[in-house]
């Protein structure tokens, strides 16, 4: 269930909105954003994922104005925490419309990484993308409010 208006989203988003997804994998990308770049990266990730017959890691992806955090759904172990400021792009793939992906700069290497996740439904992949976009806006609003008094 998605709230009708953005005002209804602010409260839960501050706490963090959770989505249960399957982690498909990661590939390095050249550019920080762009639909074609993301589509090509998602194709590579999906092709690699199809080759390996392994089970995908089920993760709880939490989106907040601080960023995205990934937690293993079974063990509840923290997998990764990505600052909102390191995320440069997120999208729902047009062809693989159950796939949500984001591009972020690696804290370790500084390389641009595209991470892709499979959602149970197209609507959920779109909801994650929208939620990340709203988290960006909220982070910007909070940042601007914090710096307004200077």
C-alpha positions in Angstrom: 0.0 0.0 0.0 1.4 3.3 -1.0 0.2 6.5 0.6 -1.7 8.9 -1.7 0.3 12.0 -1.0 3.9 12.8 -0.3 2.9 14.4 3.0 1.8 11.0 4.3 5.2 9.6 3.4 7.4 12.0 5.3 6.9 10.4 8.7 7.6 6.7 7.8 10.4 7.8 5.4 12.3 9.5 8.2 12.3 6.2 10.1 13.1 4.2 7.0 10.9 2.4 4.5 11.6 -1.3 4.2 11.4 -3.5 1.1 12.2 -7.2 0.9 14.1 -7.9 -2.4 16.5 -10.4 -3.8 20.0 -9.2 -4.5 21.0 -10.0 -8.1 24.5 -8.6 -8.0 26.7 -5.7 -8.9 28.7 -4.5 -11.9 31.1 -1.5 -12.3 29.9 1.4 -14.5 31.6 4.3 -16.2 29.0 7.0 -15.7 27.3 8.1 -12.5 23.9 8.3 -14.2 21.9 7.7 -17.3 19.1 5.4 -18.5 21.2 3.6 -21.2 24.1 3.0 -18.8 21.8 1.6 -16.2 19.9 -0.6 -18.7 23.2 -2.1 -19.9 24.5 -2.6 -16.4 21.2 -4.4 -15.4 21.4 -6.6 -18.5 25.0 -7.6 -17.5 23.9 -8.3 -13.9 20.8 -10.3 -14.9 22.8 -12.3 -17.5 25.4 -13.2 -14.9 22.7 -14.0 -12.3 21.0 -16.4 -14.8 24.3 -18.3 -15.4 24.9 -19.1 -11.7 22.3 -21.5 -10.4 22.8 -20.2 -6.9 19.9 -18.9 -4.7 19.8 -15.1 -4.5 20.4 -13.5 -1.2 17.1 -12.1 0.2 17.7 -8.7 1.7 15.7 -6.1 3.5 16.5 -2.8 1.8 15.7 0.2 4.0 15.4 3.6 2.4 15.7 6.8 4.5 17.0 10.4 4.0 20.3 9.0 5.3 20.6 6.5 2.4 20.0 2.9 1.8 20.8 0.1 4.2 20.9 -3.6 3.3 20.3 -6.3 5.8 20.2 -10.1 5.2 16.6 -11.1 5.5 17.4 -14.5 7.2 20.3 -13.7 9.5 19.3 -9.9 10.1 23.0 -9.2 9.6 23.9 -5.8 8.2 25.3 -6.2 4.6 25.9 -2.6 3.7 25.0 1.0 4.5 25.1 3.5 1.6 25.0 7.2 2.3 22.4 9.1 0.3 25.3 11.4 -0.8 27.1 8.5 -2.5 24.1 7.4 -4.6 24.0 9.0 -8.0 21.2 7.3 -9.7 18.3 4.8 -9.2 15.9 3.3 -11.7 13.4 0.6 -12.4 14.4 -1.2 -15.6 12.1 -0.7 -18.5 12.4 -4.3 -19.9 13.1 -6.1 -16.6 10.4 -4.1 -14.8 10.7 -6.0 -11.5 14.3 -5.0 -11.3 15.3 -2.0 -9.1 18.9 -0.7 -9.4 21.0 2.1 -8.0 24.4 3.5 -8.8 26.7 4.5 -5.9 30.3 5.3 -5.4 32.1 2.6 -3.5 33.5 3.9 -0.2 36.5 1.5 -0.5 37.6 2.0 -4.1 35.8 5.1 -5.3 34.5 3.1 -8.3 31.0 3.5 -9.5 28.9 0.4 -8.8 25.5 -0.5 -10.1 23.6 -2.8 -7.7 20.5 -4.6 -8.9 17.6 -6.2 -7.0 14.7 -8.3 -8.0 11.3 -7.5 -6.5 8.3 -9.8 -6.3 6.2 -7.3 -8.3 6.7 -4.4 -10.8 4.8 -2.1 -8.4 7.3 -2.8 -5.6 10.3 -2.0 -7.9 8.6 1.3 -8.8 7.8 2.0 -5.2 11.5 1.5 -4.2 12.6 3.9 -7.0 10.1 6.5 -5.9 11.0 6.1 -2.3 14.7 6.7 -3.0 13.8 9.8 -5.1 11.7 11.1 -2.2 14.5 10.3 0.3 16.9 12.4 -2.0 14.4 15.3 -1.9 14.0 15.0 1.9 17.8 14.9 2.5 18.1 18.0 0.3 15.3 19.7 2.2 16.9 18.8 5.5 20.3 19.9 4.3 19.0 23.2 3.0 17.1 23.8 6.3 20.2 23.1 8.3 22.2 25.6 6.2 19.5 28.3 5.8 20.4 30.1 9.0 24.0 30.8 7.8 
